[in-house]
């Protein structure tokens, strides 16, 4: 039984991660086109999460009830998204330094 709950928990976190980054990635890419690739990576892991949160809150606010029922708060979800985005940004930064 706990394996099923853990799988639902992980799926919910990944779904939230993708839903936040649907707004974050285009914003970061636009900044990248204007200011450069390095700024795009920095925005992806910082301000882009806020933009993603605002977009999610605007268009999918009712879906937070699903996460509340799984025991996930907005704060815990955002912390997990921030951590995943920081890991991705660090890897992209390493690739940027190696290629440059």
Chimera marker file (.cmm) of the C-alpha trace (Angstrom):
<marker_set name="trace">
<marker id="1" x="0.000" y="0.000" z="0.000" r="1" g="1" b="0" radius="0.5"/>
<marker id="2" x="2.768" y="2.472" z="0.823" r="1" g="1" b="0" radius="0.5"/>
<marker id="3" x="4.444" y="1.888" z="-2.547" r="1" g="1" b="0" radius="0.5"/>
<marker id="4" x="1.269" y="3.050" z="-4.290" r="1" g="1" b="0" radius="0.5"/>
<marker id="5" x="1.061" y="6.158" z="-2.101" r="1" g="1" b="0" radius="0.5"/>
<marker id="6" x="4.734" y="6.941" z="-2.672" r="1" g="1" b="0" radius="0.5"/>
<marker id="7" x="4.273" y="6.565" z="-6.424" r="1" g="1" b="0" radius="0.5"/>
<marker id="8" x="1.289" y="8.958" z="-6.362" r="1" g="1" b="0" radius="0.5"/>
<marker id="9" x="3.334" y="11.384" z="-4.265" r="1" g="1" b="0" radius="0.5"/>
<marker id="10" x="6.235" y="11.322" z="-6.753" r="1" g="1" b="0" radius="0.5"/>
<marker id="11" x="3.898" y="11.672" z="-9.747" r="1" g="1" b="0" radius="0.5"/>
<marker id="12" x="2.244" y="14.665" z="-8.113" r="1" g="1" b="0" radius="0.5"/>
<marker id="13" x="5.598" y="16.353" z="-7.516" r="1" g="1" b="0" radius="0.5"/>
<marker id="14" x="6.717" y="15.757" z="-11.117" r="1" g="1" b="0" radius="0.5"/>
<marker id="15" x="3.374" y="17.028" z="-12.440" r="1" g="1" b="0" radius="0.5"/>
<marker id="16" x="3.731" y="20.221" z="-10.387" r="1" g="1" b="0" radius="0.5"/>
<marker id="17" x="7.353" y="20.549" z="-11.561" r="1" g="1" b="0" radius="0.5"/>
<marker id="18" x="6.285" y="20.391" z="-15.207" r="1" g="1" b="0" radius="0.5"/>
<marker id="19" x="3.279" y="22.673" z="-14.678" r="1" g="1" b="0" radius="0.5"/>
<marker id="20" x="5.438" y="25.368" z="-13.067" r="1" g="1" b="0" radius="0.5"/>
<marker id="21" x="8.115" y="25.073" z="-15.734" r="1" g="1" b="0" radius="0.5"/>
<marker id="22" x="5.574" y="25.430" z="-18.539" r="1" g="1" b="0" radius="0.5"/>
<marker id="23" x="5.547" y="29.108" z="-17.573" r="1" g="1" b="0" radius="0.5"/>
<marker id="24" x="9.171" y="29.275" z="-16.429" r="1" g="1" b="0" radius="0.5"/>
<marker id="25" x="10.942" y="27.924" z="-19.525" r="1" g="1" b="0" radius="0.5"/>
<marker id="26" x="9.468" y="30.366" z="-22.101" r="1" g="1" b="0" radius="0.5"/>
<marker id="27" x="10.158" y="33.291" z="-19.759" r="1" g="1" b="0" radius="0.5"/>
<marker id="28" x="13.749" y="32.129" z="-19.250" r="1" g="1" b="0" radius="0.5"/>
<marker id="29" x="14.267" y="31.624" z="-22.979" r="1" g="1" b="0" radius="0.5"/>
<marker id="30" x="12.995" y="35.115" z="-23.770" r="1" g="1" b="0" radius="0.5"/>
<marker id="31" x="15.404" y="36.560" z="-21.195" r="1" g="1" b="0" radius="0.5"/>
<marker id="32" x="18.120" y="34.394" z="-22.747" r="1" g="1" b="0" radius="0.5"/>
<marker id="33" x="17.450" y="35.823" z="-26.197" r="1" g="1" b="0" radius="0.5"/>
<marker id="34" x="17.675" y="39.342" z="-24.826" r="1" g="1" b="0" radius="0.5"/>
<marker id="35" x="20.530" y="39.020" z="-22.324" r="1" g="1" b="0" radius="0.5"/>
<marker id="36" x="22.404" y="35.830" z="-23.141" r="1" g="1" b="0" radius="0.5"/>
<marker id="37" x="22.475" y="32.175" z="-22.208" r="1" g="1" b="0" radius="0.5"/>
<marker id="38" x="24.032" y="32.674" z="-18.786" r="1" g="1" b="0" radius="0.5"/>
<marker id="39" x="21.220" y="34.985" z="-17.695" r="1" g="1" b="0" radius="0.5"/>
<marker id="40" x="18.689" y="32.500" z="-18.993" r="1" g="1" b="0" radius="0.5"/>
<marker id="41" x="20.148" y="29.830" z="-16.717" r="1" g="1" b="0" radius="0.5"/>
<marker id="42" x="20.150" y="32.189" z="-13.728" r="1" g="1" b="0" radius="0.5"/>
<marker id="43" x="16.549" y="33.284" z="-14.349" r="1" g="1" b="0" radius="0.5"/>
<marker id="44" x="15.427" y="29.657" z="-14.773" r="1" g="1" b="0" radius="0.5"/>
<marker id="45" x="16.526" y="28.819" z="-11.252" r="1" g="1" b="0" radius="0.5"/>
<marker id="46" x="15.397" y="32.031" z="-9.546" r="1" g="1" b="0" radius="0.5"/>
<marker id="47" x="12.869" y="34.536" z="-10.890" r="1" g="1" b="0" radius="0.5"/>
<marker id="48" x="11.399" y="32.056" z="-13.367" r="1" g="1" b="0" radius="0.5"/>
<marker id="49" x="10.042" y="29.961" z="-10.500" r="1" g="1" b="0" radius="0.5"/>
<marker id="50" x="8.120" y="33.010" z="-9.242" r="1" g="1" b="0" radius="0.5"/>
<marker id="51" x="6.761" y="33.607" z="-12.756" r="1" g="1" b="0" radius="0.5"/>
<marker id="52" x="5.804" y="29.920" z="-12.975" r="1" g="1" b="0" radius="0.5"/>
<marker id="53" x="4.093" y="30.087" z="-9.594" r="1" g="1" b="0" radius="0.5"/>
<marker id="54" x="2.099" y="33.162" z="-10.605" r="1" g="1" b="0" radius="0.5"/>
<marker id="55" x="1.074" y="31.540" z="-13.892" r="1" g="1" b="0" radius="0.5"/>
<marker id="56" x="0.065" y="28.333" z="-12.126" r="1" g="1" b="0" radius="0.5"/>
<marker id="57" x="-1.853" y="30.249" z="-9.473" r="1" g="1" b="0" radius="0.5"/>
<marker id="58" x="-3.657" y="32.242" z="-12.162" r="1" g="1" b="0" radius="0.5"/>
<marker id="59" x="-4.633" y="29.388" z="-14.477" r="1" g="1" b="0" radius="0.5"/>
<marker id="60" x="-4.664" y="26.233" z="-12.326" r="1" g="1" b="0" radius="0.5"/>
<marker id="61" x="-5.318" y="27.410" z="-8.775" r="1" g="1" b="0" radius="0.5"/>
<marker id="62" x="-8.010" y="24.781" z="-8.104" r="1" g="1" b="0" radius="0.5"/>
<marker id="63" x="-5.516" y="21.955" z="-8.650" r="1" g="1" b="0" radius="0.5"/>
<marker id="64" x="-3.831" y="22.806" z="-5.344" r="1" g="1" b="0" radius="0.5"/>
<marker id="65" x="-6.624" y="20.846" z="-3.629" r="1" g="1" b="0" radius="0.5"/>
<marker id="66" x="-5.225" y="17.642" z="-5.151" r="1" g="1" b="0" radius="0.5"/>
<marker id="67" x="-1.837" y="18.387" z="-3.609" r="1" g="1" b="0" radius="0.5"/>
<marker id="68" x="-3.387" y="19.289" z="-0.261" r="1" g="1" b="0" radius="0.5"/>
<marker id="69" x="-5.190" y="15.939" z="-0.239" r="1" g="1" b="0" radius="0.5"/>
<marker id="70" x="-1.826" y="14.226" z="-0.740" r="1" g="1" b="0" radius="0.5"/>
<marker id="71" x="-0.392" y="16.208" z="2.171" r="1" g="1" b="0" radius="0.5"/>
<marker id="72" x="1.690" y="18.583" z="0.042" r="1" g="1" b="0" radius="0.5"/>
<marker id="73" x="1.642" y="22.294" z="0.771" r="1" g="1" b="0" radius="0.5"/>
<marker id="74" x="2.467" y="25.072" z="-1.677" r="1" g="1" b="0" radius="0.5"/>
<marker id="75" x="5.661" y="25.770" z="0.227" r="1" g="1" b="0" radius="0.5"/>
<marker id="76" x="6.884" y="22.185" z="0.096" r="1" g="1" b="0" radius="0.5"/>
<marker id="77" x="6.045" y="21.934" z="-3.602" r="1" g="1" b="0" radius="0.5"/>
<marker id="78" x="7.876" y="25.159" z="-4.417" r="1" g="1" b="0" radius="0.5"/>
<marker id="79" x="10.910" y="24.046" z="-2.411" r="1" g="1" b="0" radius="0.5"/>
<marker id="80" x="11.068" y="20.819" z="-4.393" r="1" g="1" b="0" radius="0.5"/>
<marker id="81" x="10.702" y="22.661" z="-7.713" r="1" g="1" b="0" radius="0.5"/>
<marker id="82" x="13.382" y="25.141" z="-6.662" r="1" g="1" b="0" radius="0.5"/>
<marker id="83" x="15.766" y="22.314" z="-5.736" r="1" g="1" b="0" radius="0.5"/>
<marker id="84" x="15.184" y="20.481" z="-9.028" r="1" g="1" b="0" radius="0.5"/>
<marker id="85" x="15.622" y="23.693" z="-11.016" r="1" g="1" b="0" radius="0.5"/>
<marker id="86" x="18.842" y="24.485" z="-9.135" r="1" g="1" b="0" radius="0.5"/>
<marker id="87" x="20.236" y="21.045" z="-10.003" r="1" g="1" b="0" radius="0.5"/>
<marker id="88" x="19.269" y="21.466" z="-13.658" r="1" g="1" b="0" radius="0.5"/>
<marker id="89" x="20.725" y="24.988" z="-13.726" r="1" g="1" b="0" radius="0.5"/>
<marker id="90" x="23.989" y="23.799" z="-12.185" r="1" g="1" b="0" radius="0.5"/>
<marker id="91" x="24.315" y="21.095" z="-14.832" r="1" g="1" b="0" radius="0.5"/>
<marker id="92" x="23.509" y="23.573" z="-17.608" r="1" g="1" b="0" radius="0.5"/>
<marker id="93" x="26.062" y="25.995" z="-16.169" r="1" g="1" b="0" radius="0.5"/>
<marker id="94" x="28.730" y="23.265" z="-16.196" r="1" g="1" b="0" radius="0.5"/>
<marker id="95" x="27.896" y="22.473" z="-19.820" r="1" g="1" b="0" radius="0.5"/>
<marker id="96" x="28.052" y="26.203" z="-20.630" r="1" g="1" b="0" radius="0.5"/>
<marker id="97" x="31.517" y="26.490" z="-19.074" r="1" g="1" b="0" radius="0.5"/>
<marker id="98" x="32.815" y="23.379" z="-20.830" r="1" g="1" b="0" radius="0.5"/>
<marker id="99" x="31.532" y="24.507" z="-24.250" r="1" g="1" b="0" radius="0.5"/>
<marker id="100" x="32.680" y="28.076" z="-23.818" r="1" g="1" b="0" radius="0.5"/>
<link id1="1" id2="2" r="1" g="1" b="0" radius="0.2"/>
<link id1="2" id2="3" r="1" g="1" b="0" radius="0.2"/>
<link id1="3" id2="4" r="1" g="1" b="0" radius="0.2"/>
<link id1="4" id2="5" r="1" g="1" b="0" radius="0.2"/>
<link id1="5" id2="6" r="1" g="1" b="0" radius="0.2"/>
<link id1="6" id2="7" r="1" g="1" b="0" radius="0.2"/>
<link id1="7" id2="8" r="1" g="1" b="0" radius="0.2"/>
<link id1="8" id2="9" r="1" g="1" b="0" radius="0.2"/>
<link id1="9" id2="10" r="1" g="1" b="0" radius="0.2"/>
<link id1="10" id2="11" r="1" g="1" b="0" radius="0.2"/>
<link id1="11" id2="12" r="1" g="1" b="0" radius="0.2"/>
<link id1="12" id2="13" r="1" g="1" b="0" radius="0.2"/>
<link id1="13" id2="14" r="1" g="1" b="0" radius="0.2"/>
<link id1="14" id2="15" r="1" g="1" b="0" radius="0.2"/>
<link id1="15" id2="16" r="1" g="1" b="0" radius="0.2"/>
<link id1="16" id2="17" r="1" g="1" b="0" radius="0.2"/>
<link id1="17" id2="18" r="1" g="1" b="0" radius="0.2"/>
<link id1="18" id2="19" r="1" g="1" b="0" radius="0.2"/>
<link id1="19" id2="20" r="1" g="1" b="0" radius="0.2"/>
<link id1="20" id2="21" r="1" g="1" b="0" radius="0.2"/>
<link id1="21" id2="22" r="1" g="1" b="0" radius="0.2"/>
<link id1="22" id2="23" r="1" g="1" b="0" radius="0.2"/>
<link id1="23" id2="24" r="1" g="1" b="0" radius="0.2"/>
<link id1="24" id2="25" r="1" g="1" b="0" radius="0.2"/>
<link id1="25" id2="26" r="1" g="1" b="0" radius="0.2"/>
<link id1="26" id2="27" r="1" g="1" b="0" radius="0.2"/>
<link id1="27" id2="28" r="1" g="1" b="0" radius="0.2"/>
<link id1="28" id2="29" r="1" g="1" b="0" radius="0.2"/>
<link id1="29" id2="30" r="1" g="1" b="0" radius="0.2"/>
<link id1="30" id2="31" r="1" g="1" b="0" radius="0.2"/>
<link id1="31" id2="32" r="1" g="1" b="0" radius="0.2"/>
<link id1="32" id2="33" r="1" g="1" b="0" radius="0.2"/>
<link id1="33" id2="34" r="1" g="1" b="0" radius="0.2"/>
<link id1="34" id2="35" r="1" g="1" b="0" radius="0.2"/>
<link id1="35" id2="36" r="1" g="1" b="0" radius="0.2"/>
<link id1="36" id2="37" r="1" g="1" b="0" radius="0.2"/>
<link id1="37" id2="38" r="1" g="1" b="0" radius="0.2"/>
<link id1="38" id2="39" r="1" g="1" b="0" radius="0.2"/>
<link id1="39" id2="40" r="1" g="1" b="0" radius="0.2"/>
<link id1="40" id2="41" r="1" g="1" b="0" radius="0.2"/>
<link id1="41" id2="42" r="1" g="1" b="0" radius="0.2"/>
<link id1="42" id2="43" r="1" g="1" b="0" radius="0.2"/>
<link id1="43" id2="44" r="1" g="1" b="0" radius="0.2"/>
<link id1="44" id2="45" r="1" g="1" b="0" radius="0.2"/>
<link id1="45" id2="46" r="1" g="1" b="0" radius="0.2"/>
<link id1="46" id2="47" r="1" g="1" b="0" radius="0.2"/>
<link id1="47" id2="48" r="1" g="1" b="0" radius="0.2"/>
<link id1="48" id2="49" r="1" g="1" b="0" radius="0.2"/>
<link id1="49" id2="50" r="1" g="1" b="0" radius="0.2"/>
<link id1="50" id2="51" r="1" g="1" b="0" radius="0.2"/>
<link id1="51" id2="52" r="1" g="1" b="0" radius="0.2"/>
<link id1="52" id2="53" r="1" g="1" b="0" radius="0.2"/>
<link id1="53" id2="54" r="1" g="1" b="0" radius="0.2"/>
<link id1="54" id2="55" r="1" g="1" b="0" radius="0.2"/>
<link id1="55" id2="56" r="1" g="1" b="0" radius="0.2"/>
<link id1="56" id2="57" r="1" g="1" b="0" radius="0.2"/>
<link id1="57" id2="58" r="1" g="1" b="0" radius="0.2"/>
<link id1="58" id2="59" r="1" g="1" b="0" radius="0.2"/>
<link id1="59" id2="60" r="1" g="1" b="0" radius="0.2"/>
<link id1="60" id2="61" r="1" g="1" b="0" radius="0.2"/>
<link id1="61" id2="62" r="1" g="1" b="0" radius="0.2"/>
<link id1="62" id2="63" r="1" g="1" b="0" radius="0.2"/>
<link id1="63" id2="64" r="1" g="1" b="0" radius="0.2"/>
<link id1="64" id2="65" r="1" g="1" b="0" radius="0.2"/>
<link id1="65" id2="66" r="1" g="1" b="0" radius="0.2"/>
<link id1="66" id2="67" r="1" g="1" b="0" radius="0.2"/>
<link id1="67" id2="68" r="1" g="1" b="0" radius="0.2"/>
<link id1="68" id2="69" r="1" g="1" b="0" radius="0.2"/>
<link id1="69" id2="70" r="1" g="1" b="0" radius="0.2"/>
<link id1="70" id2="71" r="1" g="1" b="0" radius="0.2"/>
<link id1="71" id2="72" r="1" g="1" b="0" radius="0.2"/>
<link id1="72" id2="73" r="1" g="1" b="0" radius="0.2"/>
<link id1="73" id2="74" r="1" g="1" b="0" radius="0.2"/>
<link id1="74" id2="75" r="1" g="1" b="0" radius="0.2"/>
<link id1="75" id2="76" r="1" g="1" b="0" radius="0.2"/>
<link id1="76" id2="77" r="1" g="1" b="0" radius="0.2"/>
<link id1="77" id2="78" r="1" g="1" b="0" radius="0.2"/>
<link id1="78" id2="79" r="1" g="1" b="0" radius="0.2"/>
<link id1="79" id2="80" r="1" g="1" b="0" radius="0.2"/>
<link id1="80" id2="81" r="1" g="1" b="0" radius="0.2"/>
<link id1="81" id2="82" r="1" g="1" b="0" radius="0.2"/>
<link id1="82" id2="83" r="1" g="1" b="0" radius="0.2"/>
<link id1="83" id2="84" r="1" g="1" b="0" radius="0.2"/>
<link id1="84" id2="85" r="1" g="1" b="0" radius="0.2"/>
<link id1="85" id2="86" r="1" g="1" b="0" radius="0.2"/>
<link id1="86" id2="87" r="1" g="1" b="0" radius="0.2"/>
<link id1="87" id2="88" r="1" g="1" b="0" radius="0.2"/>
<link id1="88" id2="89" r="1" g="1" b="0" radius="0.2"/>
<link id1="89" id2="90" r="1" g="1" b="0" radius="0.2"/>
<link id1="90" id2="91" r="1" g="1" b="0" radius="0.2"/>
<link id1="91" id2="92" r="1" g="1" b="0" radius="0.2"/>
<link id1="92" id2="93" r="1" g="1" b="0" radius="0.2"/>
<link id1="93" id2="94" r="1" g="1" b="0" radius="0.2"/>
<link id1="94" id2="95" r="1" g="1" b="0" radius="0.2"/>
<link id1="95" id2="96" r="1" g="1" b="0" radius="0.2"/>
<link id1="96" id2="97" r="1" g="1" b="0" radius="0.2"/>
<link id1="97" id2="98" r="1" g="1" b="0" radius="0.2"/>
<link id1="98" id2="99" r="1" g="1" b="0" radius="0.2"/>
<link id1="99" id2="100" r="1" g="1" b="0" radius="0.2"/>
</marker_set>
